[in-house]
Amino acid sequence: MKLTENIIRESKIFEKEYSKILAKIKSAKRIAIFRHIMPDFDALGTQFGLATRIKDNFPEKEVRCFGDNHVTFTPRGLFPETNKLSDAWFDDEFLAIIVDVGDQKRIADPRFIKAKYKIKIDHHPMTDDIFDLSVVDTEKAAAAEIVVNMLLSFKGKYVFSKKAAEYFYIALVGDSGRFQYSSTTPHTFDIASLLLEKGINITEIYEKMYIKTLDDLEVTKFIMNNFKIDKYGVAYYVLTNNDLINLKITSERGKDNVNLFSNIEGVKIWCSITEDITEPCFRVSIRSRNYVINGVAAEFKGGGHAQASGAQIADLSELPKLIEALDRLIIENK
């Protein structure tokens, strides 16, 4: 495998950190890999890709992945089920590697805190630093892009299996919007190209990632019949708990259709607003092409990337304030 100039250059930026991470992986007998709650393709793909890569090269180590399973990705066979272990497992020494999480509160399993040493690898802006070692690059399209760059930088005869490459490719494709988001760079494509060299079948991968059912069409029909768009170009749809029940989907799936509006003329910012009765709150996913939206997301208990962020409102009485803030962003950046 011949590394490109982009990959070599990026590897040198975090050369010291990568070396320390490899040393920690080599010395650890037990490794736990964590990611964020309500996982997406990047969170799960990076988590399982890294776990697979470590086990391929260090089969004697105990490597565990923690966090809730995805409501559709897991049954669909994209990812295996995550571990459900008792608190006793965390009593013995272990190394924690946390991927694709910007905020400590969003780490899916709070027991990561028991680790003797904690490593964070991420592409979200860092909101807190409780880690012993952090590698954060907010210019990368996916956490997987950073992790793969790190793994390729390791000197030595290390195996990079087809299965690990599949997981990382899913992660990269998912968080780059199939290489459409502005965060996609030549380095992103170089990483994707090297993953393809491992013999992965992208046709099978895309089918598993994006296949739809007839029930899914009913959800799409409901959204297309009920979405709203204001005069400034903010489009959004609302799914209440009653809607979710009638459509037979969970709140985690509320944002599945947010990108229906990504290529519609006149739509500048688009959102999904989904009720979550477990909080209780309405979870908001915000997307855009040309507007930096994470500042507005931060005003509403959220954050994220420049063109892809999450937020939260207590109830629908706060929705006009959210839309007004997005309108203001468009007006101020004409």
N, C-alpha and C positions, 0 to 999 in steps of 0.2 A: 504494500500500500504506500503510494507516494503522496506525501502531504503537500498541499498547495502553499503558496507564499502567504495567503491570507490566514491559513490555519497556523502556520509557523509563527507569523507575526503576533497573532492573538495569544498563542501559547506563552510567548515571552512576557506578556503583560502580567500574568499571574504565575510565573514560573516558580517562585518561592512557595506560594500557597499550594500549588499543585504538588510540589515535591513533599510538602508536609502532609498533605492529604494521603498520598500514596504510602508514606511511612506509617501513618495512623492505621490505614487499612491493613497493611502487612502485619502490624503488631497486635491488632485486635483479634480476639477469639470469637467474639460475639458482636454483630453489627446490626443495628436497627435503622431502617430507612423510613422517614416520615415525610408527609406532604400535607397540603391544605384540605380543609373540610370541603364538602360538595365538590369532589374532584372533577377535573376536566381531562382532556387528552394529554396535555403536557404534564400535569401532576402525576397521573398514573403511568404514563409512558416513560417518563424520566425515572420514577421510582422503581418500576420493574425492570427497566433497561439497566439501571445501575446495579440492582440486585443480581440480575442474570450475569452481567459482566464480571462481578466480583466472584460469584460462585463458579463461573467457567474457569477462572484462573486460580482461585483459592478454595477448592472443593472441601477442604477440611474445616472451613469457617462456618459458623452458624449465622445465616443472613435472614433477617425477617423484615417484612413490609407491614406497616401499620396504618390504619385509617379505615373509614367506612367504605364498603363496596359501592360501586356506581349502580344506579337503578337499572340501567340498560346496557352499559358497556360490559359489565361483568357477565350477565346472562348471555350476552351476544358472543362471548368467547374472546373478546379483545384482550382481557386481562384475567388472571386467576384471582381467586378470593384472597383478601388480605387476612393476616393472622388475627385470631381472637384468643389472646393468651391472658392468663391471670396476672395479677399484680406481682406475684412471686417471681415471674420471669425477669422483672426489672430490678430485682434486689441484687443480683450479681452484676459485676462490672460489664459494661457494654459501651460501644462507640455509637453515637447517634449522628446520622447524616440527614439533614432536613433540606428538601428540595422544593423549589417553586412556591415558597411562602414568604410574603413580605412582612407580615404582622404575626407576632407570637400568638396572639389570640386565635388565629386561624389555623394553627397546627392541629391536625385532626386528632391526635392522641396526646393529651397533656403529660403522659408519663415519660416523654422525651426528656423532661427536666431532670430525671434521675440519672442520666448518662454522666459518666466521669468526664467525657470530652464530647463537645457538640460542634459539628461542622455545618455551615449553611452555604448552599449553592443556589443562586437565584438570579432572576432578571427583573424583579420588582424593586421599586425604591425601598430602602431599608427603613422601617419605622421604629425598630428597637434593636438593640445589640446585646443579647445575652449569650452570645456564642463565643466559643474559644477561637474559632477561625471562620472567617466569612469570605466568600468569593461572590461578589455581586456586580453584574454588568447589565445596566438597564437598557443598553443599546441592542441587546440580543433579542431575537424574535421569540425565543423559548428558553426555558431552563435547560432543556435537552441540548440546545446548541452549545451551551457552556460546558455541560458535563461531558459531551462527546469530545469537544475540543480538549478538555483535560485528559480524558482517557487516551486520546491519540498522542498526547505529548509524553506519556509515560515511556521511558526507555526500557527496552527488554522485549523478550519474546512472549507477548501477551495475546491470548486468544480473543477474537472479537466475533462472537457467534452470530449466525443469521437471526436467531431468536432475539438476541439483544438489539441487533440492528432494527428489527421490526418494531420493537417497543419504542426505540428512540425516533424512528421515522414517524410513527403515529403521533408522538409528542410534538415533533417539529412541524408537521403538517397542520395539526390542530391549532397550535398557538400562532402560526403565521397566516392562518386563514387560507390554507392551500397556497401559500407564498404570494398572497395578494396584499397583506398589510404593509404599511410603510416601514415597519421594523425589519422587513426582509432585505438582506444585503448580499453581496457576493459571497461573504463568509457563510451565510445560511445555505446558499446553493452548493458551496464546496462541501459542507458537512453532509447535505442530502446526497450528493454524488458519491461520497465515500461509503455512506450507508447502503446505497444501491449496489455498490460493488460486492456486497456480502450476499447477493443473490436473492434479495427479498422480492416478493411479487406485489407490486404496487396496485395491480388491479384487484387482487384479493383483499388487500389492506383497505383500499377505498370503499369496497363493497361492504366490508364489516363496519367501517366507520360511519358510513352515511346511508346505509340501506333504510328504507322507510316501509311502514306497514299501512294497511288501509285505515287503521285507527289513527295513524299519524296524519293522514290526509284530512280526517275530520277535525283535528286540532288546527291544521293549516287553514281549513275553510272557515272555522270559527274566528280565527285571528283576522283573516282577510275581510270578513264581514263586520268586524268590530273595531278595527284599528282607527286611530285618529291622527291627523297631521295638522299642525297649526301653520299660520301664515309665514312663519320664519323658517320652516322646513324641519321642525322636530316631529318625528313620527313615533308613535308608541302604541302598545296594546296592554291591556290590563287583564289578568287572570285572577279572579277571586277564588277562594276555597271552594265555593259552590261550582264555579266553572271547572276547576280541576276535577272535582268529583264527577261531574257530568261528562267530561272528556276522558275520564279514566286515566289520568296521569298524575304524577306526584309533583310537588312544588319544585323539586330539583330540575324537572324537565321544562319548567316554565320559560326558560330562556332559549330553548332549543331552536325557536323560530325567529330569534331576534334579527338574524341577517337576511330575512326575507326582503328587507328594505335597503340592503346595502348598495344596490345598483339601480335604484329608482331615481329618475330625474326629479330634482326639486327637494329630495330628502337629504338633509345635511347631517342630522344627528338622529339616531333611532334607538329606541329603548324597549325593553320588556319590563313589566311591573307585575310581580307574582306574589300572591299572598302565601305566607308561611305561618301557619297557626301554631307551630312549635315555639316560636320566639315570644310573642307574636309580632309580626311586622310584614311589610311588603318588600321583597328583595328586588333590586333594580339592576339590570344589565344595560350599560350604555355603550354605544359604538358610534364611530364617526369616520369620515375619510380625511378631512382637512382641519379638524378642530381638536385642540388639546383639551380633553374632557376630564382628566383625572383631578383637576382642581375643583371642579364642580362636584365630582364624586366625593371628594374629601369633605365638602360642606355638608354632605348627607351620610355621614358615618361610613364612608367607603374610601376607595382609592383604586390604584391600578396603573395601567399603561396609558400612554398619550391618547390612543384611539380605541382602547378597550378597557373599560373600568366597571366596577361594581359599586353599588350604593345601597342605602336602606332608608325607608321611611316608615314611620310608626303606623300610619293608616292613610287612607286615600285623601284625607283632608290636607295632607302635606304635598299631594301631587301637584297642585298648581304652582307651589313655590319651586319645586324641582324643575318643572317645565319653564317657568319664568327665568330661572338661573341659566338654563340651556339656551333660551332665546337671547338672553343678555350676552352670552358668550358669542353667539353668531353675530349679533349687532355690533359688538365691540371689535370684531375681527373681520369686518367687511373689507 
